Amino acid sequence: MSESQPPNPSEERKKVTTRLVQAMKTRHEPISMLTAYDYPTALVMDQAGIDMILVGDSLGMVVLGYDSTLPVTMDEMIHHCKAVARGAKYALLVGDMPFMSYQASTNEAVKNAGRFLQEAGMNAVKLEGGRERADTIRTIVGAGIPVMGHLGLTPQSIHQLGGFRPQGRDAEAAYKLLENALILQDAGCFSLVLESIPGRLAELVSQRLVIPTIGIGAGAGCDGQVLVTHDLLGIFERFTPKFVKQYAHLSAEIRTAFNEYKADVKAKTFPGSEHTVDMSEDEWKCLEERLAQDTPSIVVQDSSVR
């Protein structure tokens, strides 16, 4: 089967679950994960057999045009999660809890996490932070909601971190990150994202943890990998992180298509006859005969009448 072809519908496919993801780590099978924010992308991603789909708060930057992930709201996340859930039936779906949806109180965190499953069709949620989030994670997991943790470069804390900078590069920071990873595992996380940390540290954390790690800019030693799809496809051009591999450069192709469309419209070469609905000569003659006898008139109502 060609790589470009979707899987055969007759082939048996199982819904990816947190238990299955754990089994993949146990048998040393790399886990694939990508972001999606809409129905058509999720549909194609599911057809490609991607194991997990993250509806990331990165949509704030790559879809909604914000300068960071901080302005993203719960309602915006729910809206995009619903679209993804309609497109993907087999991947494990993870909804990213946006800034201030879980930091203020545990009760609010559980309520918002529940919305991702109840309203948006997600299978799990993701939130950022280490020791300071342990109690919140325990409570969310206790409510029956799977949680994916996130350590290293945590975009919702960019002001505290001093910008988008790699983390864990000195011994003290590396030790603290490993400690936080173990705390999150103990709190009940089923998986952990490690972002922009040294590869050897990510590999060490992955070896020390029972739960699977998903790396982004963290080297090949993690149990799986995730990228922002708009980076992978070359659609988001504002900046490209060092750790991104672009598998396509669609922005250039899209601009070419738009330019060709505009040129065709200006030259009146589009639409052509092949793009136009036809009408039989007999019906056209009938219309002309009727118009010759009775031209339709339009009565304009006086807008001042109430």
N, C-alpha and C positions, 0 to 999 in steps of 0.2 A: 504494500500500500504506500502510495506517495505521501511524503510528509505534509503536503499541502491539502490532502484530502481529509475530511472529517472521519472519525471512527465509524465503522459499520454499525448501524442501529441494531442489527441482529446480534452483535456481540454483547455478551453479558457485561454490564458495568455496574459497579457498586458505588453507592454514595460514600464519599470520603468522610470519615468521622474522626473525632479526637482519638478514639481508640485505634483506628487504622493508622493515623499519623504516628502514634506511639510505636505501633508495630513496625512501621517503616524505619524508625530509628534503630529498633532492636535488630533488624536484619540488615542494617547499614545500606538502606535504599535511599538515595538523595531525594529530598522533598522539594517540589517546585511550587513557587508562589508568585503571583503577580497582582498588581492593583487593577481594579476596574471600577467604573463610575456610572456605567450606562448599560442598557439592555443588549445592544448589538455586540459590544466588546465582550461582555460576559458570555454571550452565546458562543462566539467564536473561540473564546478562551476555554470554555467547557468542552467544546468539540475537539480542541487540541489536547485535552486530557490533563490540563494543569490541576495539580492536587488541591491547592488552596487559593482562594481569591480574597484579597483584602480590599474592602472599600475604605481606603485611607482618607484621613483628613487632609492628605496631600491634594485632594480635589480642590481645596481652597486656592491653591496656587496654579495647578495645571488645568483646571476646568473653570473656576470662578474668577480667576485673575487677581486674587488677593496677594499681598506682598509676603504673607506668611500663612501658617495654618491657624494662627490664633483667632481670627474672626469667624471661623466656621462654627455654625450653630447645630444644635441637635436636630432641628427641623430640616436643615439642609442635608445632614447625614442620613436621616431617615428617608428622605426623598430619593436620594441616589441609591441607597441600599435596596429599596423596593424595586427599583429598575433592574439592578444586578440580580436580585433574587428571581425575577421573572425570566432572566436569560440563562442562568446557570442552575442545573439540577443535580450535578454530580460532585462538583468541587465543594470542599468545606468553606463556608462563607464566614468571613470575620469582619465585623463592623468596628471601625475605629472610634473610640469615645473622644469627642472633641474637648478642647480646652474648657475648663470649669464645668464640665458635665459630671465630674466625679471627685473633684478636689474639695468642694465646699463641705459636704457631709456624706457620711456613709449611706444614710437613707436615700438621699438624692442620687447617689451613685448607683444603688441597686435599682431604683425606679428607672433611671435612664438606661441602664444596661438591659433591663427587662424590655424596654421599648424596641431595642434592636432585634430581639427574638420575636416578641409578640406582634409588633406592627410591621417590621421591616423584613422579616423572613431570614435573618441571619442565624448562624449556628453557634456563634461565639462572639466575644468582644475583645478588643485590645486596648490596653491603657499603658501609660508611661510611668516610670518611677520604680524605686527600689523599696528599701525598708519602710519608708514613709507611707507606702501604699499597701503594705502587707495586710493590715486589718481590713481595709476596704475590699481587697481581693478575696480574703477569707469569707467575708459576708456575701459578696456577689456569688462566689462559688457555692456557698451554702444555700443560696436561693436557687441553685440548679442551673446556673449560667456559666459555661466554660469561659475561662479568661486566658488570653495570651498576654504575656508581659513584654516590656520593651526597655532595654538598657543601652547605655552608651550615649551616642548623640540622640537626644530626645528633643525633637523639634518644638514641642510645646514649652520647652524651657530654654529657648535660645537666648533670651535676655539674661537669664541667670548664668548660662554657659559662656556668654560673650560672643555669640554668633554660631554659625555652622562650622564647628571645629571638631576634629577627631578627638576621641576621649580615651582614657585608660593608657596613656603613653608613658607614665612613670610608674614605678613599683607600687607606691602608695595607692594611686588611683586604680591600678590594675587589681590590687588586693581587694579594694573596696567593691569593685565591680563584681568580682567572683563571689564575694560575701553576699552582695545583693541578689545575685543570681540564685544562690542557694536559699536565700530567704524567700524569694518569689516562688521557687519550686515547693518549699515547705508550706507556703500560703495556699497552694492549690493550683497554680498556673499549669496548663496542659502543654504549653510551649513558650518559647521566649525569643523575641527579636533582638539581635545584637547589631547595632548600627555604628559604623565608622569607628571601629576599634582595631588595634593591631591584630593581624591574622593569627599570630602564635597565641595571643591571649584568648581569642575567640575559640581556637582549637582546644585550649586548656579548659575553658568553661564548658565546652561541649562534651569533653571527656569526663568532667566531674559531675555533670548533670545526668539524671535519669531521663528527664523530659527532653524533647527535641529542640534544637536551636535553629533559628532561621537568620541567616546573615544578610546584611546589606552593607557593602563596603567593609566586610569583616573577614575576607579571605575564604579559602576553600575548605577550611577545617570544620565549618558548621555542618549541621545535619541537613540543611536545606538552604535555599537562596530565594530572595525576593528583590524585585526591582519595581520602580514606578513605571508603568507601561508607557506613559508619554515620553519618558526618557529613553526607554528601550527602542521605541519606534521613531525617535527623532522628531517628535511633534512639538515638544516644549523647548523653546530656544532661548529663554531668558538666561539660563545657565545650565551646564551639564556637570554633575558631580564627577570627580575623578574616578570613582569606582564603577561608573556606568559603562556598560558595553552597548553601543547602539547597533541593533540588528537590522535597522532600516533608517532611512532619512526621508521620512514622509513629508515633512514640511515643504521641501523643495518640489516634490512631486505634486503636492496639493496646490502650491502656488502656480506651477505650470498649468495644471488643469483649469484653475480659475482664470488665468490669463488667456488661455485658449478659448474658454467659454465667452469671456468678455469680447474678444476679437470677433468671434462668430456672431455674437449679438449685434455688435457695431456694424459688421459687414452684411448683416441680414442673411447669413448662410445657415443660421440656426434660428428657428426650427426648419428642417426640410420637409419634403412631402412624406418621407418615411416616419416623421415624428408627428404628423398631423392627422386628425380624424377626418375621414372622407364622408361625402354625402352623394348619393346617387343622382344622376342627371335628371331622372324622372321627378324625384322629390324636390330638386332645386327648381325645376320648371313649375311645379305646383305652387311653390312658394312665390315665385315671380308673378304668376297669374293672380294669386290672391292679393299680393301687394298692389297690383295694377287696379284691382277692384276696390280694395279696402286697406288703406294705409293706417296702421295702428297709431293711436294718439295717446299721449300721456297727460293725465290730469295731475297738476302739481298742487298739493294741499297747502293752504296758507299756514305757515308756521306760527303766525301770531294768534291763531285760533286755539283756545284751550278748552 
